[in-house]
Amino acid sequence: MFEQLKTLAGKQIHHFSHNDMDGYAPQIISRLSNANVIRFNHCGYGNFEQELSEVLAFYEDECIPEEHAILITDIAPKDKVIIHRLDELYNKGFTVVLLDHHDTNKWLCDEKPNWAFITSKLGDTATCGTELLYLYYKEKEMFNATVAGSPYLANFVEQVRSYDTWDWDRFNNLFAKQLNSVLYTVGVSKFLNFQLEKIKDNLANPEAYLYTFNEIEEILVKIEDDKENKYVEGRSKKMLRHDWKVKDRTYKVGVVFGDQYHSVLGNELNKLNSDLDFIAILDLNGGKGSLRTIHDHIHVGQIAEEIAGGGGHPKAAGFEFNQENMLFKIEDALNLNKLTFWNHQLA
């Protein structure tokens, strides 16, 4: 499947990935492989291209050390200049491997098939960045026999895939949803270390077929589920209805402010308000927007790309926005700028 891609064996790898569970999990996969990753960068859509550009500049200045490589998972550049720079490095002997599953990035794979592999499905099943990296390492023989044959690791990959593609909701796989809850309860660093050690402990266990929670994780999941239910109930009362014009089409949108549980919140709100085309969740603290839909005829990944250069899947996508500009608009709405001006005049 990955015949056209170079192997990463023997390379010193700079690994870029997205900043959600499907972006973090590839770090676990890389750490279980024979890949020599010298640095991991987990990026959002807003800072990915800038960080990638800085790394490219280093390799360009260093006259392309052939023992190094760039690996990109679950995200892809859109800027033509950056893509050209990646291609220039590749054509001069540098190793570049990009593995992604977002439909909105498929054009890059069509243009650069020698170093970019992008597909949203394997057969009839939706795939994800973690699964693609896992299969890439298996095909390139970068796992030892124990890791490659571990059903426990394979099931961990399946849980990440199920959550990221929203198959968990379609097939009622609550474990996958709860795994994501653990991530955001304990934080990224602890999550990665906990899952890595748990997988290592079960790699050679012939009875470990299904990925499981330990006792502490089960307690955390129960607490988090209760918090999530209360949060979704509270936020649902604050949703506003708006018409959003994107390109030449006007959408009926439910807009809500929220900084947690975007996937579940968006899905539940759209179920309760099925007449809406999609739900937009705006996180003012993080400067992030999330779009969710339950409708097959709506592609929120394309909408996110049009709105602010974001991306994603047909039913789940995201983008980032300038918090300072948003603050100015809120201040204007509150008439704070005029108030400050008159106070200054009176003083």
N, C-alpha and C positions, 0 to 999 in steps of 0.2 A: 504493500500500500504506500510505503514511503520511499520507494526505490529511487526517486529523483532527488531526495534530500541527502545531504552529506551526513556522515556519522559525527557525533560529538565525542567519540572515544578518543582519549589522549589529549583533549583540548582543555584549556583553562577557560571556564565558561562564565560569562556575565548573563545572569538569568533575569529577564524582565517578565512580570506577570501582573494581572489585574489585582484589585484590592477587594475582592469578595471571596466567598468560600472556594469557588472554582478557580480563583486566581491564587489563593494561598495554598490549596492542596497540592498543586504541582511542586511546591517546595519540598513537601514530604516525599513525593515520588522521586524527585531528583536526589534527595538525601539517602534514599534506599537503593539507588542505582550506583553504577561505577562512575557516574559523571563527576568531574572535578569542578564544582561550582565555586568560584571565588567570591561571588557577591550576588545577593538576591535584591531586586528592586520591585516592590509592589506599588503600582501606580494607579491613579484614577485617570479618567479621560482628560482631565484638565492639565495634569502635569506630566503625563507619559511622554509626549513628544519632546518636551524640553529636556527631560532627564535622558532620554535616548540620544538626543542631539549632542549632549555633553559627552556622553560615552563615545559616540562616533567620532567626535572631534579629537578625543584622546588617541583612538586607534589610527585615525588619519595622520596625526602628528607623529605617531610612533612608527610610521612606515609599515603598517599592517603586520604586526607579529603573527605569523601563521599558526603559532601554537595556541592562539586565543580564538574564542568564538562568542557569538551573541545568540542566545536562545530567548524567544518571545512566546509566551503562552497566554491564551484567553484574552488577548487584546491585539490591536494592529494599528500601525500608523496610517494616517490619511493624507498627511502633507506630502505632496509630490517631490519636494526637495529632499526630505528625509528618506523617502523610498529610493530616490536616485542615489543618494549617498550609500545606503545599504547595498544597493545593487552594484555600485562601483567597487566597494570593498569585496563583495562576493566575486566579482569578475577578476579581481587581482589575487584571488586565492584564499581570502578570508572565509571562515565558516559562519554562515547565517542560517538559522532554522527558526521558522515561525509556524506555530500551530494554533489555529483559532477555529471557532465554530459559529461565528456570527454572520448571518446572511448579508448584512450590510457591508461586510468586508470581502465578500467573495470575489469581487473584481480584482483584488490584489493577487489572489491565487492564480487567476486567469492570466494576469500580466507577468507574474514572477513565479512560475511553477517550479523553478529549480531550488528556491529556498522558502517558499510559502505554501503551506498546505492548509486549506480552509474548507471545511464542510460542516453543515449543520446536522447531517444525518449519516449514520452508518447502516446501510440497508434501510429498513423501515423505522429505525429507532433513532431518536434525537441523541446527539452526542454532546460532549463538553470538552473544555480545554484539558482538564485533568485526565480524562479517558484517552484523548489523543496523545498526550505525552506518555502515558502508561504504555499504550500500544506501540508508540515509536521506540521507546527504550527496549521493549520486548523484541521487536523486529530487528533492531540494531544490536541485539544481544548485549545490552548494557546492564542487565540484571544478572545476578548469580542464579543458579538453578533453584535454590530455596525461595528466593524472592519471586522469581518468574512463575513458579508453580503454586504460590500461596493463594488459596481461596479466600483467606481472611483479607489480604490486601486487595484482591479483586472485588470483594464485596464492599470494602471502603470506597473504592473508585465508583462502584455502582451507586452507593448512597449519595455521593457528591453529584454524580450525573443526574440522578433522580431529582434532587433538589433544584439544581441549576436549570434544568429543562422543564421544570414544573410537572414532571411525571408523578412526583409524590402526591400532588393534589388529584390528578386523574385516576391514580391507582391506590389512593388512600395509604401511602407509605409515610406514616407520621414520623417514623424513625429518622428519615432524611431531613425533614423539617426540624426535628429536635436536635440533630447534629449541628445544624446552622445556629440554633439557639445556644448551644454550648460554646460555639466560637465567640459569639458576641457577649456571652456572660463572663467568660474567663479572660478574654482578650486574645489577640492574635498570637503573641509569643508563647503563652502557656498552652493555647490550643494546639499549636504546631508541635510543641515538645511532648505534650500528653499523648497525642495521637501517634506520633512517631514511635515513642517508647512502647505504647500498647501494641502497635503493629509488629514491632521487633520481637516482643514477648510471645506473639502468637504465630510468627512466620512458620515455625517448624512443628506447630501443634496440629496433628492430623484431624482432631475433632473440632478445630476452630474454622467453621465454614462461614458463619454469619458474623458481621461486625457488630460489636456489642458495646454498651455503656458499662463503666464500672459503677460502684455504689455511689461515689461522690457525684458523678455525672448524672445519675438518675435523680438525685436530690435537686441538683441545679436545674434540670429539665422541668421538674414539677414546679419549682418556684418561678421559673421563667414563663411557663405556660400560663400560670395564674396572672402574672404581670401583663403578659401579652393580651389576654382576654379583656382585662380591665382597660388597657390602653386603647385597643381597637374600639371598644364600646364607647369610650370617651371621645375619641377623635371622630367617630362616625356622626356624632351630633353636631360637629363643627364644619362639616363639609359644605362647600358652596358650589353652585352650578354656574358654569360659564360657557360661552361659545369661544372656541379658539380657531382662528383661521391660520392654517398651515398650507403654504403654496396656494392652490386654488380651491381648497376644500375647507369647509367649516365643520368642526367636530363639537359634539356636546360632551363637555368634560366636567367631572367632579373634582374640585380642587380642595385639598386639605393640607394644612401645615403639620409636619411630623418629622421626628428625627429617629424613629425606631420602627422596626417591624414592617418595613415598606411592602414587602411581598404579600404578607398576610393581610395587612390593612387594605392594600389596593384590591386584592382579590375579593375580600369580603364586601367592600363598598360597592364594587361593580356587580356582585351577585345581588345585593340589596337594591341596586339602582341599575337594572339591566337595560334601561332605555338610554343610559349614557354610553358613549363610544369608548371612553377609557377614564381612568382615574389618574390624576397628577398629584403626587405627594412632594411638597417642597420643604426641604430642610434648610432653614435660614441660617442655622449655626454652622452647618457643614458646607453650605453653598452647593447643595446637590438637589437634583430633581429626579424623581422616579416615576415612570409611567407603567401602568398595568391595565390589561384588558382581559375580558373573558370571551371576546368575540373573534371568530375566525376571519372575518373580513377586515379587521383592523390590524395594521402592522406598526406597533408602537416603536419598534427599532428604527424604522424609516422616519417616523415623526420626530424622535429624539435627535436623529441626525440633522434633520431640517431645522429644528428649533435652535440647537446650540452646539452642533458638531458632536453630539453624543452617539450612542449606538446601543445595540442589544438585539433582542429576539422579537418575533412577532407579537408575543404577549407580555414581555417584560423587558424594559429598557431604562436607560438613565442618561443624564447629562449633568454638566456642572455650570454654575452661573456666577457672575461677579457679585460678591456679597456687598461691596461698597455701593455699587449702582442700585442694588435692591434697597439698601438702607436709605439712600437719597430719596427714592420713590416713596418709601414709608414716611419719611420726614415730611415730604411734600403733602402727602395725604393727611398728615396730622397738623399741617400748617405750621410746623416747627420753624422752618426757615424764616417765614414772615414774622413769627413771634420773636425770634432772636433779633431780627432787624429792628423791630419797633422797640424792644427793650434797650437795644444799643442807642437808638435815637433819643429815647427818654433819659438815658443816663447822661 
